[in-house]
Amino acid sequence: MNKTAWKRKGIAALLFAALGLSLLANTAGAAAKTTQVNVQTKAVQLVFDGKTLSLPTGQHVFSINGTNYVPVRFISYALQKNVGWNDKTKTVTVSDPTKPEAVMLNEFLMNLAGEAGKPSSKGGLKLLVTPVQAKFVFDGSSKSLPKGQSAYNVNGSIYVPIRFMSESIGTDIGWDGKSGRITAVSPAYKKEQEAAGAENGEGDGKEETSTGGTATGGGSSGSAKPTLESITASTEARLHTLESSCQNTLMNIALSAFGQSAEEKAKIRTQGQKALDQCKAQFETIVTNAENQLTTNGYSTAIIAEYRKYFQEQLDAGKAIFDSL
């Protein structure tokens, strides 16, 4: 049994990814010009690699002079790209992620899965957006915004035109004005599909089914002693579901803190602590159940200590992040 199967990505990792969405916020604001522009958000559907994604809380799509603007970091993540910010040079760097970063990006996007056919962003909201001075480097090449266009800061996130993102990353980002739909396919996803297509020639692609019928006799299957592997596998499946749920909840809470007053941040910290406490209570229910099953069936309960240690590390890290907001 792989005892680390559950330990794929922790609460802290996803929170750091979420906080990273607004990493530009604290620095971009300082470089902003004083001129602000009134805009109205648009309800659009975002489909990347065939999957609908929902924008995180506080992120939007808006239009200025007929040009649609999107958050740089979120769109880069959706295209499986990493994003960095150099405060000294005011430079946004978009590049391929390392393998660990790619894993974290996939987890992050899983937690932002939306409902197909439904808007990914809220429309009709009125915002004040602020022009910002920033340089952009995509995969090692410097890119400049078209003449007459600007990058904008909204609640700590930098926004640029969709076409600029498309041309800079080197992938088609489509816009269907009638349906209000933005679609794109990441370079990484294209490679996966090409590799999968090359393997489709083997086999008939049909799921194999057994024709041997159902075994009977030999006593009731309900009385069979559960194996150690079945107990831990079931437990880790429940823990992973809990982890994903907690990640999504905490990520949204953390994102809502940016651009807020000190008083509002204090309320958000309290909200985050309550969410952490709820996650802890659910975790205790799962591991206590598992411990009872292991004890009843004569198995070692050593794995429970591993679960508790890992979870406590993530819990402490999550609390530290909220305390620092």
Secondary structure, 3 states (H helix, E strand, C coil): CCCCCCCCCCHHHHHHHHHHCCCCHHHHHHHCCCCCEEEEECCCEEEECCEEECCCCCCCCEEECCEEEEEHHHHHHHCCCEEEEECCCCEEEEECCCHHHHHHHHHHHHCCECCCCCCCCCCCCEEEEEEECCEEEECCEEECCCCCCCEEEECCEEEEEHHHHHHHHCCCEEEECCCCEEEECCHHHHHHHHHHHHHCCCCCCCCCCCCCCCCCCCCCHHHCCCCHHHHHHHHHHHHHHHHHHHHHHHHHHHHCCCCCCHHHHHHHHHHHHHHHHHHHHHHHHHHHHHHHHHHHCCCCCHHHHHHHHHHHHHHHHHHHHHHCC
